[in-house]
Amino acid sequence: MSVKAISQKTLGGPDVLETVEVPAPRPGTGEVLVRVAATSVNAADWKLRAGVVDKLGPPPFTLGLDVSGTVTEVGADVTRFRVGDEVYGMVLSRSGAYAEYTAAPADFLDHKPSSIDHVHAAALPTAALTAVQALREVRAGQRVLVHAAAGGVGHLAVQAAKARGAYVLGTARAVNHDFLRALGIDEVIDYTTTDFTTVATDLDVVFDLVGGEYGPRSLSVLRPNGRLIDAQREDALTDPRFHRHFVTPSGEGLREVSELVRRGQLRVHIERVLPMADAAAALDLSESGRVRGKIVLIPWDAA
Ligand SMILES: NC(=O)c1ccc[n+]([C@@H]2O[C@H](COP(=O)([O-])OP(=O)(O)OC[C@H]3O[C@@H](n4cnc5c(N)ncnc54)[C@H](OP(=O)(O)O)[C@@H]3O)[C@@H](O)[C@H]2O)c1
C-alpha cells in the first residue's frame, strides 16, 4: 500500500516541500502505526526544512513532530495501545507526521483526552511538553515571566505556570493582550513600547522563547536564586542561573498534559487549520514569528 506524505529532496525554502507517494510505514519494535488525523507546525519544522537545525540527517525526510490519530497496527513489545485506540504524541523520525500514516514509539504517546478532538490534540505534544517540562519546578506564589507568551509554547507555558499557582507575566504585542488575559495571565508587557526590565522585577523564573538579548536582560531582573530557562539554541550564558531546556518526548509527560487538559487548566489555541497540501504556506506563517497559538495540518482526504 502506498500513502501520501510531504517530503523534500533538498534542504531549503518553502518550495522544496512536495507531496509524494511512499510505501506505508511499518511499526518497528516498540512502535505503533498511526493513521494521522492531524499534525501541527512547530518552529523546529521550518528550521529542519532549511537545515538551520540538523536533527534528521540529510534529505529526503518527512517533517512533523506532533501527531494525533488512530492506531492501525501495533509493533512487537507494545502493551499499552491496541488497534483502534485514539492517541496523540510526538514522532522524532525521518518519517514524521506530515503524512497519512506515521510510525511512532509507543513511549512517546498517550491516549487522546476524550474532551478534545484530534485537531486540538495534535497541537499539544511538542509545545505542551516543552512548557510543562521547563516549568516543572515552579512553585505556588513564584513570579514567572514568559517571553513570547502568545506563541505555541508560550500560551501553554502561561497556563502551566498558572496551574502551579504562580504569578505570571508575559511579553507580547498589544494585539495579543486580551487573548493572554483570557488564559489567566496576571500582567502583559507590550515589548514594542516597554522595556520589560523596567516593569518585571524580582522574578523567580524567566522562560525565554525569544533568545538574543532577552536572556542577558532577563538576568538583570531575576532574583539571586532564580532560574533563566532558555529554549533557544544559543551559547550558554555563564551565569549559574542560566539553564538550557530541550523538550523530551515522553508518554509519561503527556499523561500530565492530558490531566491538565481534563481539568480544564490547559487550553490550546488553534490559529489556523490547513490541509497538508498547504504545508509550505503553514511553515511560512510559522517563520513569520507572528502566529498566536498553533497551526494544525490535516491530511489530504480530511481536508
Ligand atoms: N528547546 C526546545 O526544546 C524547544 C521546544 C519548542 C520550541 N523551541 C523554540 O522556542 C521558540 C518558540 O517556539 P514557539 O513554537 O512558541 O514559536 P512560535 O509559536 O512561532 O512563536 C510565535 C510568537 O512569538 C512572539 N514573539 C515574536 N517575537 C517576539 C519578541 N521579540 N518578544 C516577545 N514575543 C515575541 C509572537 O507574539 P507577538 O505577536 O505578541 O510578538 C508570536 O505569538 C522557537 O524558537 C522554537 O524553536 C524550543
The ligand as an SDF file (V2000), in Angstrom:
LIG
                    3D

 48 52  0  0  0  0  0  0  0  0999 V2000
   14.4490   23.8110   23.1420 N   0  0  0  0  0  0  0  0  0  0  0  0
   13.3120   23.1900   22.8770 C   0  0  0  0  0  0  0  0  0  0  0  0
   13.1310   22.0100   23.2240 O   0  0  0  0  0  0  0  0  0  0  0  0
   12.2280   23.9240   22.1600 C   0  0  0  0  0  0  0  0  0  0  0  0
   10.9520   23.3640   22.0530 C   0  0  0  0  0  0  0  0  0  0  0  0
    9.9420   24.0910   21.4040 C   0  0  0  0  0  0  0  0  0  0  0  0
   10.2440   25.3400   20.8660 C   0  0  0  0  0  0  0  0  0  0  0  0
   11.5120   25.8240   20.9560 N   0  0  0  0  0  0  0  0  0  0  0  0
   11.8540   27.1350   20.3920 C   0  0  0  0  0  0  0  0  0  0  0  0
   11.1540   28.1230   21.1230 O   0  0  0  0  0  0  0  0  0  0  0  0
   10.8180   29.2090   20.2780 C   0  0  0  0  0  0  0  0  0  0  0  0
    9.3320   29.4970   20.4120 C   0  0  0  0  0  0  0  0  0  0  0  0
    8.6160   28.3960   19.8880 O   0  0  0  0  0  0  0  0  0  0  0  0
    7.0790   28.5390   19.5580 P   0  0  0  0  0  0  0  0  0  0  0  0
    6.6420   27.2700   18.9320 O   0  0  0  0  0  0  0  0  0  0  0  0
    6.3370   29.0570   20.7230 O   0  0  0  0  0  0  0  0  0  0  0  0
    7.1640   29.6930   18.4410 O   0  0  0  0  0  0  0  0  0  0  0  0
    6.0070   30.4930   17.7650 P   0  0  0  0  0  0  0  0  0  0  0  0
    4.6900   29.8910   18.0960 O   0  0  0  0  0  0  0  0  0  0  0  0
    6.3490   30.6340   16.3280 O   0  0  0  0  0  0  0  0  0  0  0  0
    6.1200   31.9280   18.4600 O   0  0  0  0  0  0  0  0  0  0  0  0
    5.4000   32.9670   17.8820 C   0  0  0  0  0  0  0  0  0  0  0  0
    5.1490   34.0400   18.9180 C   0  0  0  0  0  0  0  0  0  0  0  0
    6.3570   34.7140   19.2300 O   0  0  0  0  0  0  0  0  0  0  0  0
    6.0040   36.0060   19.6950 C   0  0  0  0  0  0  0  0  0  0  0  0
    7.1480   36.9020   19.5480 N   0  0  0  0  0  0  0  0  0  0  0  0
    7.8610   37.1170   18.4060 C   0  0  0  0  0  0  0  0  0  0  0  0
    8.8680   37.9860   18.6880 N   0  0  0  0  0  0  0  0  0  0  0  0
    8.7650   38.3260   19.9910 C   0  0  0  0  0  0  0  0  0  0  0  0
    9.5010   39.1780   20.8630 C   0  0  0  0  0  0  0  0  0  0  0  0
   10.5560   39.8650   20.4150 N   0  0  0  0  0  0  0  0  0  0  0  0
    9.1220   39.2720   22.1580 N   0  0  0  0  0  0  0  0  0  0  0  0
    8.0530   38.5770   22.6260 C   0  0  0  0  0  0  0  0  0  0  0  0
    7.3130   37.7650   21.8420 N   0  0  0  0  0  0  0  0  0  0  0  0
    7.6680   37.6370   20.5430 C   0  0  0  0  0  0  0  0  0  0  0  0
    4.8120   36.3800   18.8350 C   0  0  0  0  0  0  0  0  0  0  0  0
    3.9170   37.1130   19.6310 O   0  0  0  0  0  0  0  0  0  0  0  0
    3.6890   38.6790   19.3420 P   0  0  0  0  0  0  0  0  0  0  0  0
    2.9580   38.7080   18.0340 O   0  0  0  0  0  0  0  0  0  0  0  0
    2.8740   39.1070   20.5270 O   0  0  0  0  0  0  0  0  0  0  0  0
    5.0450   39.2940   19.2470 O   0  0  0  0  0  0  0  0  0  0  0  0
    4.1720   35.0480   18.4330 C   0  0  0  0  0  0  0  0  0  0  0  0
    2.9220   34.8440   19.0490 O   0  0  0  0  0  0  0  0  0  0  0  0
   11.2510   28.7980   18.8640 C   0  0  0  0  0  0  0  0  0  0  0  0
   12.4900   29.3870   18.5700 O   0  0  0  0  0  0  0  0  0  0  0  0
   11.3860   27.3090   18.9500 C   0  0  0  0  0  0  0  0  0  0  0  0
   12.3190   26.7850   18.0260 O   0  0  0  0  0  0  0  0  0  0  0  0
   12.5000   25.1420   21.5930 C   0  0  0  0  0  0  0  0  0  0  0  0
  1  2  1  0
  2  3  2  0
  2  4  1  0
  4  5  1  0
  4 48  2  0
  5  6  2  0
  6  7  1  0
  7  8  2  0
  8  9  1  0
  8 48  1  0
  9 10  1  0
  9 46  1  0
 10 11  1  0
 11 12  1  0
 11 44  1  0
 12 13  1  0
 13 14  1  0
 14 15  2  0
 14 16  1  0
 14 17  1  0
 17 18  1  0
 18 19  2  0
 18 20  1  0
 18 21  1  0
 21 22  1  0
 22 23  1  0
 23 24  1  0
 23 42  1  0
 24 25  1  0
 25 26  1  0
 25 36  1  0
 26 27  1  0
 26 35  1  0
 27 28  2  0
 28 29  1  0
 29 30  1  0
 29 35  2  0
 30 31  1  0
 30 32  2  0
 32 33  1  0
 33 34  2  0
 34 35  1  0
 36 37  1  0
 36 42  1  0
 37 38  1  0
 38 39  2  0
 38 40  1  0
 38 41  1  0
 42 43  1  0
 44 45  1  0
 44 46  1  0
 46 47  1  0
M  CHG  2   8   1  16  -1
M  END
$$$$
